[in-house]
Amino acid sequence: MSGSEPSSPEHLQHRRSPHPTLPGHVVAAGERVADRPESWPVRGSSTPYASPFIDVVVDEVEMPHGGTMRRTTVRHDAAVGVVVLDDDGRVLLLEQYRHPVGARLVELPAGLLDIAGEPAQDAAARELAEEADLVASRWDPLVSLRSSPGFTDERVEVFLARGLSAVAADARTDREDEEADMAAVWVPLEDAVAAVLDGRITNSLAVAGLLACHIRANEGTSA
């Protein structure tokens, strides 16, 4: 075992000394913490499965300190989600059956960016009308998330929608498959957050969106 410590990665050089008792470097209060673009070289790639919905790609990835590793990625369209907040502090939640997990999950209105060139906010408005029969006059970006970056490249932009009105009855979308069986419920935001924290709501978009909305409301920036 070598007696010398490995040098810190370049992006940690500006940080303070390691934690006095625990592994890792100390980030100063107020210092910017953010994801960073990075791409390791790919020596070879194959696509054993492709469909209009997802592609499965297997890459041989070259590691920085030598050797390779095999990584399987599910390529997936980006997506949007919507936290819908009414004037009385209630949020709209959808109960939808999800076959892969064998459960009816409590979720936000959401959908894919599957129209070429469509801005994320426009897609969010489209999904809100299609899934919840609602139109919003005020839209604000709320939070961004990567669903499960260990195996998929899906990224989701979540918006906060307010100033609500109903889509005219003769202009509503005919829903199919699982969406035809969805139920819409209005829940006080505080109750929805409590359901997240005690594990009754587990959908990642709903968890992130509801907590972000709660924080923003408590900061007074959602008024």
C-alpha positions as YAML, in Angstrom:
chain: A
units: angstrom
residues:
- id: 1
  name: MET
  ca: [0.00, 0.00, 0.00]
- id: 2
  name: SER
  ca: [1.46, 3.34, -1.02]
- id: 3
  name: GLY
  ca: [2.11, 5.93, 1.68]
- id: 4
  name: SER
  ca: [1.19, 8.84, -0.60]
- id: 5
  name: GLU
  ca: [-2.33, 10.21, -1.02]
- id: 6
  name: PRO
  ca: [-3.74, 10.36, -4.58]
- id: 7
  name: SER
  ca: [-4.15, 13.89, -5.88]
- id: 8
  name: SER
  ca: [-7.61, 15.43, -5.70]
- id: 9
  name: PRO
  ca: [-9.66, 15.59, -8.90]
- id: 10
  name: GLU
  ca: [-9.29, 18.90, -10.71]
- id: 11
  name: HIS
  ca: [-12.78, 20.08, -9.82]
- id: 12
  name: LEU
  ca: [-11.98, 19.65, -6.11]
- id: 13
  name: GLN
  ca: [-8.71, 21.57, -6.13]
- id: 14
  name: HIS
  ca: [-10.44, 24.83, -5.13]
- id: 15
  name: ARG
  ca: [-12.20, 23.26, -2.18]
- id: 16
  name: ARG
  ca: [-11.07, 23.38, 1.41]
- id: 17
  name: SER
  ca: [-9.23, 20.59, 3.22]
- id: 18
  name: PRO
  ca: [-10.87, 17.20, 3.70]
- id: 19
  name: HIS
  ca: [-13.43, 16.80, 6.45]
- id: 20
  name: PRO
  ca: [-11.58, 16.57, 9.80]
- id: 21
  name: THR
  ca: [-13.23, 13.27, 10.78]
- id: 22
  name: LEU
  ca: [-15.14, 11.95, 7.74]
- id: 23
  name: PRO
  ca: [-14.17, 11.09, 4.15]
- id: 24
  name: GLY
  ca: [-14.62, 13.80, 1.53]
- id: 25
  name: HIS
  ca: [-13.85, 17.47, 0.93]
- id: 26
  name: VAL
  ca: [-15.64, 20.34, 2.63]
- id: 27
  name: VAL
  ca: [-17.64, 22.70, 0.41]
- id: 28
  name: ALA
  ca: [-17.72, 26.25, 1.73]
- id: 29
  name: ALA
  ca: [-21.10, 27.73, 2.60]
- id: 30
  name: GLY
  ca: [-22.58, 29.42, -0.45]
- id: 31
  name: GLU
  ca: [-20.19, 27.71, -2.87]
- id: 32
  name: ARG
  ca: [-21.84, 26.60, -6.09]
- id: 33
  name: VAL
  ca: [-22.52, 22.87, -6.34]
- id: 34
  name: ALA
  ca: [-23.66, 21.59, -9.72]
- id: 35
  name: ASP
  ca: [-23.63, 18.66, -12.14]
- id: 36
  name: ARG
  ca: [-20.76, 18.87, -14.65]
- id: 37
  name: PRO
  ca: [-20.67, 17.65, -18.26]
- id: 38
  name: GLU
  ca: [-18.27, 14.74, -18.70]
- id: 39
  name: SER
  ca: [-17.98, 11.96, -21.25]
- id: 40
  name: TRP
  ca: [-15.68, 8.93, -21.09]
- id: 41
  name: PRO
  ca: [-14.60, 7.46, -24.46]
- id: 42
  name: VAL
  ca: [-16.68, 4.61, -25.91]
- id: 43
  name: ARG
  ca: [-14.67, 1.87, -27.64]
- id: 44
  name: GLY
  ca: [-17.66, 0.04, -29.05]
- id: 45
  name: SER
  ca: [-21.44, 0.16, -29.00]
- id: 46
  name: SER
  ca: [-24.40, -2.02, -29.96]
- id: 47
  name: THR
  ca: [-28.18, -1.63, -29.88]
- id: 48
  name: PRO
  ca: [-29.75, -5.01, -29.08]
- id: 49
  name: TYR
  ca: [-33.25, -3.52, -28.85]
- id: 50
  name: ALA
  ca: [-34.88, -0.51, -30.53]
- id: 51
  name: SER
  ca: [-38.46, 0.73, -30.54]
- id: 52
  name: PRO
  ca: [-40.38, 3.98, -31.00]
- id: 53
  name: PHE
  ca: [-40.51, 4.28, -27.19]
- id: 54
  name: ILE
  ca: [-37.04, 3.24, -25.99]
- id: 55
  name: ASP
  ca: [-33.71, 1.98, -27.33]
- id: 56
  name: VAL
  ca: [-31.37, -0.24, -25.33]
- id: 57
  name: VAL
  ca: [-27.71, 0.56, -26.01]
- id: 58
  name: VAL
  ca: [-24.69, -1.41, -24.71]
- id: 59
  name: ASP
  ca: [-21.39, 0.53, -24.59]
- id: 60
  name: GLU
  ca: [-17.83, -0.53, -23.86]
- id: 61
  name: VAL
  ca: [-16.62, 2.48, -21.88]
- id: 62
  name: GLU
  ca: [-12.96, 3.35, -21.42]
- id: 63
  name: MET
  ca: [-12.21, 4.29, -17.82]
- id: 64
  name: PRO
  ca: [-9.85, 7.20, -16.99]
- id: 65
  name: HIS
  ca: [-7.34, 5.03, -15.12]
- id: 66
  name: GLY
  ca: [-7.31, 2.16, -17.58]
- id: 67
  name: GLY
  ca: [-9.51, -0.74, -18.54]
- id: 68
  name: THR
  ca: [-13.08, -0.77, -19.76]
- id: 69
  name: MET
  ca: [-16.50, -1.37, -18.33]
- id: 70
  name: ARG
  ca: [-19.74, -2.43, -20.02]
- id: 71
  name: ARG
  ca: [-22.73, -0.19, -19.42]
- id: 72
  name: THR
  ca: [-26.31, -0.66, -20.67]
- id: 73
  name: THR
  ca: [-28.34, 2.50, -21.24]
- id: 74
  name: VAL
  ca: [-32.04, 2.86, -21.93]
- id: 75
  name: ARG
  ca: [-32.34, 5.78, -24.36]
- id: 76
  name: HIS
  ca: [-35.59, 7.58, -23.72]
- id: 77
  name: ASP
  ca: [-37.21, 10.82, -24.80]
- id: 78
  name: ALA
  ca: [-37.02, 13.70, -22.35]
- id: 79
  name: ALA
  ca: [-40.20, 14.35, -20.40]
- id: 80
  name: VAL
  ca: [-42.18, 16.98, -18.52]
- id: 81
  name: GLY
  ca: [-44.26, 16.99, -15.36]
- id: 82
  name: VAL
  ca: [-46.69, 19.52, -13.92]
- id: 83
  name: VAL
  ca: [-47.47, 20.49, -10.34]
- id: 84
  name: VAL
  ca: [-50.97, 21.96, -10.63]
- id: 85
  name: LEU
  ca: [-51.80, 24.37, -7.79]
- id: 86
  name: ASP
  ca: [-55.24, 25.97, -7.35]
- id: 87
  name: ASP
  ca: [-56.11, 29.20, -5.55]
- id: 88
  name: ASP
  ca: [-56.92, 27.33, -2.34]
- id: 89
  name: GLY
  ca: [-53.52, 25.64, -2.02]
- id: 90
  name: ARG
  ca: [-54.60, 22.25, -3.38]
- id: 91
  name: VAL
  ca: [-52.59, 20.23, -5.88]
- id: 92
  name: LEU
  ca: [-54.00, 17.97, -8.57]
- id: 93
  name: LEU
  ca: [-52.80, 14.37, -8.40]
- id: 94
  name: LEU
  ca: [-53.54, 11.53, -10.80]
- id: 95
  name: GLU
  ca: [-53.97, 7.91, -9.71]
- id: 96
  name: GLN
  ca: [-52.71, 5.70, -12.54]
- id: 97
  name: TYR
  ca: [-52.05, 1.97, -12.89]
- id: 98
  name: ARG
  ca: [-48.40, 1.19, -13.66]
- id: 99
  name: HIS
  ca: [-47.88, -2.37, -14.87]
- id: 100
  name: PRO
  ca: [-44.06, -2.60, -14.36]
- id: 101
  name: VAL
  ca: [-44.44, -2.02, -10.60]
- id: 102
  name: GLY
  ca: [-47.85, -3.65, -10.17]
- id: 103
  name: ALA
  ca: [-49.44, -0.69, -8.46]
- id: 104
  name: ARG
  ca: [-51.73, 2.28, -8.92]
- id: 105
  name: LEU
  ca: [-49.40, 5.22, -8.30]
- id: 106
  name: VAL
  ca: [-50.17, 8.77, -7.26]
- id: 107
  name: GLU
  ca: [-48.54, 10.97, -9.88]
- id: 108
  name: LEU
  ca: [-48.41, 14.39, -11.51]
- id: 109
  name: PRO
  ca: [-49.72, 15.09, -15.00]
- id: 110
  name: ALA
  ca: [-46.71, 14.21, -17.16]
- id: 111
  name: GLY
  ca: [-45.61, 13.08, -20.59]
- id: 112
  name: LEU
  ca: [-42.88, 12.82, -23.19]
- id: 113
  name: LEU
  ca: [-41.21, 15.43, -25.34]
- id: 114
  name: ASP
  ca: [-42.03, 13.33, -28.38]
- id: 115
  name: ILE
  ca: [-42.91, 16.13, -30.83]
- id: 116
  name: ALA
  ca: [-39.81, 17.40, -32.64]
- id: 117
  name: GLY
  ca: [-38.85, 20.93, -31.64]
- id: 118
  name: GLU
  ca: [-41.63, 21.34, -29.08]
- id: 119
  name: PRO
  ca: [-40.54, 23.54, -26.12]
- id: 120
  name: ALA
  ca: [-40.80, 21.84, -22.74]
- id: 121
  name: GLN
  ca: [-43.39, 24.30, -21.40]
- id: 122
  name: ASP
  ca: [-45.59, 23.77, -24.46]
- id: 123
  name: ALA
  ca: [-45.36, 20.02, -23.93]
- id: 124
  name: ALA
  ca: [-46.33, 20.49, -20.28]
- id: 125
  name: ALA
  ca: [-49.37, 22.53, -21.29]
- id: 126
  name: ARG
  ca: [-50.34, 19.88, -23.84]
- id: 127
  name: GLU
  ca: [-50.05, 17.09, -21.27]
- id: 128
  name: LEU
  ca: [-52.05, 19.07, -18.71]
- id: 129
  name: ALA
  ca: [-54.89, 19.49, -21.20]
- id: 130
  name: GLU
  ca: [-54.74, 15.86, -22.37]
- id: 131
  name: GLU
  ca: [-54.49, 14.20, -18.97]
- id: 132
  name: ALA
  ca: [-56.36, 16.59, -16.65]
- id: 133
  name: ASP
  ca: [-58.66, 18.66, -18.92]
- id: 134
  name: LEU
  ca: [-57.06, 21.85, -17.59]
- id: 135
  name: VAL
  ca: [-55.49, 25.03, -18.98]
- id: 136
  name: ALA
  ca: [-53.14, 27.23, -16.93]
- id: 137
  name: SER
  ca: [-52.47, 30.94, -17.45]
- id: 138
  name: ARG
  ca: [-49.27, 31.02, -15.39]
- id: 139
  name: TRP
  ca: [-46.30, 28.71, -15.84]
- id: 140
  name: ASP
  ca: [-43.04, 28.65, -13.85]
- id: 141
  name: PRO
  ca: [-40.09, 26.24, -14.03]
- id: 142
  name: LEU
  ca: [-39.97, 24.30, -10.78]
- id: 143
  name: VAL
  ca: [-37.30, 21.59, -10.77]
- id: 144
  name: SER
  ca: [-35.24, 19.40, -13.14]
- id: 145
  name: LEU
  ca: [-34.38, 15.79, -12.50]
- id: 146
  name: ARG
  ca: [-32.85, 12.71, -14.07]
- id: 147
  name: SER
  ca: [-35.15, 9.77, -13.42]
- id: 148
  name: SER
  ca: [-32.57, 7.04, -12.84]
- id: 149
  name: PRO
  ca: [-29.17, 7.98, -14.33]
- id: 150
  name: GLY
  ca: [-27.63, 4.61, -13.55]
- id: 151
  name: PHE
  ca: [-29.44, 3.10, -16.53]
- id: 152
  name: THR
  ca: [-31.40, 5.73, -18.48]
- id: 153
  name: ASP
  ca: [-30.68, 9.13, -20.01]
- id: 154
  name: GLU
  ca: [-34.23, 10.41, -19.39]
- id: 155
  name: ARG
  ca: [-34.41, 13.99, -18.10]
- id: 156
  name: VAL
  ca: [-37.58, 15.57, -16.76]
- id: 157
  name: GLU
  ca: [-38.48, 19.26, -16.49]
- id: 158
  name: VAL
  ca: [-41.19, 19.91, -13.90]
- id: 159
  name: PHE
  ca: [-43.31, 23.06, -14.08]
- id: 160
  name: LEU
  ca: [-45.66, 24.80, -11.66]
- id: 161
  name: ALA
  ca: [-49.03, 25.63, -13.26]
- id: 162
  name: ARG
  ca: [-51.49, 28.14, -11.79]
- id: 163
  name: GLY
  ca: [-54.36, 30.30, -12.97]
- id: 164
  name: LEU
  ca: [-56.49, 27.30, -13.90]
- id: 165
  name: SER
  ca: [-59.53, 26.84, -16.08]
- id: 166
  name: ALA
  ca: [-61.23, 23.79, -17.57]
- id: 167
  name: VAL
  ca: [-60.88, 22.64, -21.16]
- id: 168
  name: ALA
  ca: [-64.22, 22.88, -22.97]
- id: 169
  name: ALA
  ca: [-66.11, 19.59, -22.86]
- id: 170
  name: ASP
  ca: [-66.13, 19.21, -26.65]
- id: 171
  name: ALA
  ca: [-62.36, 19.77, -26.85]
- id: 172
  name: ARG
  ca: [-61.23, 17.18, -24.34]
- id: 173
  name: THR
  ca: [-58.94, 14.28, -25.24]
- id: 174
  name: ASP
  ca: [-60.25, 10.72, -25.49]
- id: 175
  name: ARG
  ca: [-57.88, 8.78, -23.24]
- id: 176
  name: GLU
  ca: [-56.68, 5.26, -23.99]
- id: 177
  name: ASP
  ca: [-55.03, 2.34, -22.20]
- id: 178
  name: GLU
  ca: [-54.04, 3.10, -18.59]
- id: 179
  name: GLU
  ca: [-54.94, 6.76, -19.01]
- id: 180
  name: ALA
  ca: [-58.58, 5.84, -19.63]
- id: 181
  name: ASP
  ca: [-58.69, 4.51, -16.06]
- id: 182
  name: MET
  ca: [-56.97, 7.45, -14.33]
- id: 183
  name: ALA
  ca: [-58.63, 9.20, -11.40]
- id: 184
  name: ALA
  ca: [-57.95, 12.88, -10.61]
- id: 185
  name: VAL
  ca: [-57.97, 14.12, -7.01]
- id: 186
  name: TRP
  ca: [-57.36, 17.53, -5.42]
- id: 187
  name: VAL
  ca: [-55.28, 17.38, -2.23]
- id: 188
  name: PRO
  ca: [-54.01, 20.16, 0.08]
- id: 189
  name: LEU
  ca: [-50.32, 20.69, -0.69]
- id: 190
  name: GLU
  ca: [-49.33, 20.06, 2.93]
- id: 191
  name: ASP
  ca: [-51.13, 16.69, 2.89]
- id: 192
  name: ALA
  ca: [-49.46, 15.71, -0.38]
- id: 193
  name: VAL
  ca: [-46.04, 16.55, 1.07]
- id: 194
  name: ALA
  ca: [-46.83, 14.48, 4.17]
- id: 195
  name: ALA
  ca: [-47.71, 11.56, 1.87]
- id: 196
  name: VAL
  ca: [-44.32, 11.91, 0.19]
- id: 197
  name: LEU
  ca: [-42.41, 11.98, 3.46]
- id: 198
  name: ASP
  ca: [-44.11, 8.90, 4.91]
- id: 199
  name: GLY
  ca: [-43.74, 6.86, 1.71]
- id: 200
  name: ARG
  ca: [-47.33, 6.85, 0.44]
- id: 201
  name: ILE
  ca: [-46.31, 8.72, -2.74]
- id: 202
  name: THR
  ca: [-43.22, 7.25, -4.43]
- id: 203
  name: ASN
  ca: [-43.32, 8.37, -8.08]
- id: 204
  name: SER
  ca: [-40.06, 10.32, -8.57]
- id: 205
  name: LEU
  ca: [-41.62, 13.22, -10.52]
- id: 206
  name: ALA
  ca: [-44.32, 13.63, -7.89]
- id: 207
  name: VAL
  ca: [-41.82, 13.46, -5.02]
- id: 208
  name: ALA
  ca: [-39.49, 16.05, -6.54]
- id: 209
  name: GLY
  ca: [-42.25, 18.34, -7.80]
- id: 210
  name: LEU
  ca: [-44.30, 18.37, -4.60]
- id: 211
  name: LEU
  ca: [-41.29, 18.99, -2.36]
- id: 212
  name: ALA
  ca: [-40.02, 21.77, -4.63]
- id: 213
  name: CYS
  ca: [-43.48, 23.37, -4.68]
- id: 214
  name: HIS
  ca: [-43.66, 23.16, -0.89]
- id: 215
  name: ILE
  ca: [-40.29, 24.87, -0.49]
- id: 216
  name: ARG
  ca: [-41.20, 27.60, -2.95]
- id: 217
  name: ALA
  ca: [-44.53, 28.21, -1.21]
- id: 218
  name: ASN
  ca: [-42.84, 28.48, 2.18]
- id: 219
  name: GLU
  ca: [-40.34, 30.97, 0.75]
- id: 220
  name: GLY
  ca: [-43.27, 33.13, -0.33]
- id: 221
  name: THR
  ca: [-42.17, 33.11, -3.96]
- id: 222
  name: SER
  ca: [-45.26, 31.33, -5.24]
- id: 223
  name: ALA
  ca: [-47.69, 34.11, -4.34]
...
